[in-house]
């Protein structure tokens, strides 16, 4: 796990709200309102859009994740094949949380599928790995040092 | 929420690292490890993490053969130098996945490319959004 948490650069900075480049991943989901509510409950983020086809999830006023319904082409054509599993092969959505312990409790309340139990990593941060409702891999971590 | 990262599994970390730095016009550096690298913005913000397939037992990072990499994912990057990014993209790929156009939903210009591992990358202009 050491390689994932190489904190040489990241520990110095907070979120890049003022950056000249910003990344906000978009994932395709089966049920946008349901997944949006799931992420909001898990992470404490808020809806910035709403609706059945598309959602923007915000934290501290910053766009952190976008949700898009699998079968709506919108402006991008079809973004993937919902019948091809697992979804998001090669993708980890990593969330560093001030309230990590509370988030793990919220995950328990959501009855998520656990991939790696809450544990202290060799880097000194706590981690918890889980699947979101569509099968994407999500990692919760306590603040990195 | 303190920070979010997106981590993708790639076949060749140094090569993908160079590709993203070239696309975004970032100074050329080398990844911290041969199997892991963080693409950083000029202010040090982590934009994207690249992790070699299969070097650890991380779910979803085991193998590109498990399923099409990035199925269902769109890496949405907003940049403040859209035209220059477009020119750099054209030099990196033989064809764009989507040619530049106005996205009426965002009110911004955008285009899309596939990265070396096939991940779908959309570049959107930061100015108008």
Boltz contact constraints between the chains, C-beta under 6 A:
constraints:
  - contact:
      token1: [A, 3]
      token2: [B, 33]
      max_distance: 6.0
  - contact:
      token1: [A, 3]
      token2: [B, 36]
      max_distance: 6.0
  - contact:
      token1: [A, 6]
      token2: [B, 32]
      max_distance: 6.0
  - contact:
      token1: [A, 9]
      token2: [B, 38]
      max_distance: 6.0
  - contact:
      token1: [A, 9]
      token2: [B, 40]
      max_distance: 6.0
  - contact:
      token1: [A, 9]
      token2: [B, 44]
      max_distance: 6.0
  - contact:
      token1: [A, 10]
      token2: [B, 46]
      max_distance: 6.0
  - contact:
      token1: [A, 12]
      token2: [B, 44]
      max_distance: 6.0
  - contact:
      token1: [A, 13]
      token2: [B, 44]
      max_distance: 6.0
  - contact:
      token1: [A, 13]
      token2: [B, 45]
      max_distance: 6.0
  - contact:
      token1: [A, 15]
      token2: [B, 3]
      max_distance: 6.0
  - contact:
      token1: [A, 16]
      token2: [B, 41]
      max_distance: 6.0
  - contact:
      token1: [A, 16]
      token2: [B, 45]
      max_distance: 6.0
  - contact:
      token1: [A, 19]
      token2: [B, 41]
      max_distance: 6.0
  - contact:
      token1: [A, 19]
      token2: [B, 43]
      max_distance: 6.0
  - contact:
      token1: [A, 19]
      token2: [B, 45]
      max_distance: 6.0
  - contact:
      token1: [A, 20]
      token2: [B, 80]
      max_distance: 6.0
  - contact:
      token1: [A, 21]
      token2: [B, 24]
      max_distance: 6.0
  - contact:
      token1: [A, 21]
      token2: [B, 41]
      max_distance: 6.0
  - contact:
      token1: [A, 21]
      token2: [B, 47]
      max_distance: 6.0
  - contact:
      token1: [A, 21]
      token2: [B, 79]
      max_distance: 6.0
  - contact:
      token1: [A, 22]
      token2: [B, 78]
      max_distance: 6.0
  - contact:
      token1: [A, 23]
      token2: [B, 47]
      max_distance: 6.0
  - contact:
      token1: [A, 23]
      token2: [B, 48]
      max_distance: 6.0
  - contact:
      token1: [A, 23]
      token2: [B, 77]
      max_distance: 6.0
  - contact:
      token1: [A, 24]
      token2: [B, 76]
      max_distance: 6.0
  - contact:
      token1: [A, 25]
      token2: [B, 6]
      max_distance: 6.0
  - contact:
      token1: [A, 26]
      token2: [B, 74]
      max_distance: 6.0
  - contact:
      token1: [A, 26]
      token2: [B, 76]
      max_distance: 6.0
  - contact:
      token1: [A, 27]
      token2: [B, 72]
      max_distance: 6.0
  - contact:
      token1: [A, 27]
      token2: [B, 73]
      max_distance: 6.0
  - contact:
      token1: [A, 28]
      token2: [B, 72]
      max_distance: 6.0
  - contact:
      token1: [A, 59]
      token2: [B, 1]
      max_distance: 6.0
  - contact:
      token1: [A, 64]
      token2: [B, 4]
      max_distance: 6.0
  - contact:
      token1: [A, 75]
      token2: [B, 103]
      max_distance: 6.0
  - contact:
      token1: [A, 75]
      token2: [B, 105]
      max_distance: 6.0
  - contact:
      token1: [A, 79]
      token2: [B, 74]
      max_distance: 6.0
  - contact:
      token1: [A, 80]
      token2: [B, 71]
      max_distance: 6.0
  - contact:
      token1: [A, 80]
      token2: [B, 72]
      max_distance: 6.0
  - contact:
      token1: [A, 84]
      token2: [B, 67]
      max_distance: 6.0
  - contact:
      token1: [A, 84]
      token2: [B, 68]
      max_distance: 6.0
  - contact:
      token1: [A, 84]
      token2: [B, 71]
      max_distance: 6.0
  - contact:
      token1: [A, 86]
      token2: [B, 67]
      max_distance: 6.0
  - contact:
      token1: [A, 87]
      token2: [B, 71]
      max_distance: 6.0
  - contact:
      token1: [A, 87]
      token2: [B, 72]
      max_distance: 6.0
  - contact:
      token1: [A, 88]
      token2: [B, 72]
      max_distance: 6.0
  - contact:
      token1: [A, 88]
      token2: [B, 73]
      max_distance: 6.0
  - contact:
      token1: [A, 89]
      token2: [B, 60]
      max_distance: 6.0
  - contact:
      token1: [A, 89]
      token2: [B, 66]
      max_distance: 6.0
  - contact:
      token1: [A, 89]
      token2: [B, 67]
      max_distance: 6.0
  - contact:
      token1: [A, 89]
      token2: [B, 69]
      max_distance: 6.0
  - contact:
      token1: [A, 90]
      token2: [B, 8]
      max_distance: 6.0
  - contact:
      token1: [A, 90]
      token2: [B, 9]
      max_distance: 6.0
  - contact:
      token1: [A, 90]
      token2: [B, 69]
      max_distance: 6.0
  - contact:
      token1: [A, 90]
      token2: [B, 70]
      max_distance: 6.0
  - contact:
      token1: [A, 91]
      token2: [B, 8]
      max_distance: 6.0
  - contact:
      token1: [A, 91]
      token2: [B, 60]
      max_distance: 6.0
  - contact:
      token1: [A, 91]
      token2: [B, 73]
      max_distance: 6.0
  - contact:
      token1: [A, 92]
      token2: [B, 7]
      max_distance: 6.0
  - contact:
      token1: [A, 94]
      token2: [B, 5]
      max_distance: 6.0
  - contact:
      token1: [A, 94]
      token2: [B, 7]
      max_distance: 6.0
  - contact:
      token1: [A, 95]
      token2: [B, 4]
      max_distance: 6.0
  - contact:
      token1: [A, 96]
      token2: [B, 2]
      max_distance: 6.0
  - contact:
      token1: [A, 96]
      token2: [B, 3]
      max_distance: 6.0
  - contact:
      token1: [A, 98]
      token2: [B, 2]
      max_distance: 6.0
  - contact:
      token1: [A, 115]
      token2: [B, 59]
      max_distance: 6.0
  - contact:
      token1: [A, 137]
      token2: [B, 59]
      max_distance: 6.0
  - contact:
      token1: [A, 137]
      token2: [B, 60]
      max_distance: 6.0
  - contact:
      token1: [A, 143]
      token2: [B, 2]
      max_distance: 6.0
